[in-house]
Amino acid sequence: MTDHPTPAQAGGGDGCGRQHRQRVVPSNCAHEPEAVAAGGYERICALSSLVKTPNYKAVQIKKIREAAKVSQPIFAMYLNTSESTIQKWEAGTKKPSGMALKLLDIVHKHGLGVLA
């Protein structure tokens, strides 16, 4: 965000050539105090539109890989992790988190081809 006025404030444009976003917090946004405190004004409340990534169990991870018809080493390369990590996930001794969990969810929903 810039300190430049919005097009509405500048009468349709301020002459600087930049695209400006209007600083508006939706009235139905449950996160308005946080958005205001962080300076994150948007027409759509991004916090309420986030989708929670499910926690996959070892059996589910193995099924995702098998559905993609790849070995553990190949699956590891697609997910940018090690073969031993895939083995541990499938054995249930380690759980994926963060970006790995998100990638597993994407592969589960859309197939391994989206990562190629």
N, C-alpha and C positions, 0 to 999 in steps of 0.2 A: 504494500500500500504506500502511496505517496502522500505528501501533504498538499498536493495540488487539489483544487476544488473539483468536484464531480461535474460532469457535463451539465447537469441540472442547475448546479450552483453558478456555473460559468455561462449560463444562457445557451447551452447546446455545445459548448466547446471552449477550452481555455487557450487554444492556440499552441499548446506545447506538443501536440501530436501524439500524446500517450493515451492509451485506453484506460478509462477510469471506472472503478466499480462503486456503486452506491453503497454507502455504509448504513445498512439497515439490519436490525435484528428482528426476525419474525416474531409477531406477538404471541404465537403459540409455541415458541421454543422453550422447552423446560430447562435448557442450559443457558438461558439469557445472562444470569449473573457471571458465569464463567466466561462466556463469550465477550461480555463487556469488559471484564477485568483483563482478559488477554488481548483485547483490541481486535478480536476476530469477528468482525461484523460481516455477515453474509445473508443473502436472501433465504437460503436453505440451511437449516441447522444440521451441520455435518455430523455432529456427535450422535444425534438420534437416528441417522441413516446408516450407521456402521452396523455390519452384520457380524455377529459373534462367530468365531471359528470354532467348530466342534473339537473336542479332544478325542482322538482316535485311539482305540485299544489295539493291542498287538495283533490280534486276529484280523481286525479291520485293515490295518496297514498292509499285512500280507495279502489280503484279498485285493486291495487297490493295486499292488504290484503285480499280482498274478493276472488281474483283469487287463493290465497293460501288456502282458505277455513278455516281460523282461526279467532278466536275472537280477540278483541283488547288486552286483557290481555296476550293471548298466543303470539300474534305478538310482543308485548312489550318484552316478555321474550326472544324471538329469537334475537331481536335487542338490547338487554341489555339496555332497557330504561323502563320508567314507563308507566302504562296504561294511566295516565293523559296526558303524552306527546303525545301518539298516538292519543288520543282524540283531543288534541289541533292541531296536524298536520292535522287531517281529518276535523276539523272545520275551519281551515285556520287562527287560531289565533296565531299560532307559526309555524315556518318553520324549517325543519331539515337542519343541516349543517355538514360539516366535515365528520367524519366517519359514522354517521347515514345516511347521504345522499349517501355515497358510498355503504353502506349495502343495502339501498333501491334499488339502481340501480342493484346490484348483484341479489337481490331477484326478481326484475322485469325481468331480463334477463335469470336467471337460475332456478328460483323457490326457495322456502323456504328450500327445502331439502339440499341445499349446506351449509346451516348454522347449520345443525343438527350434 
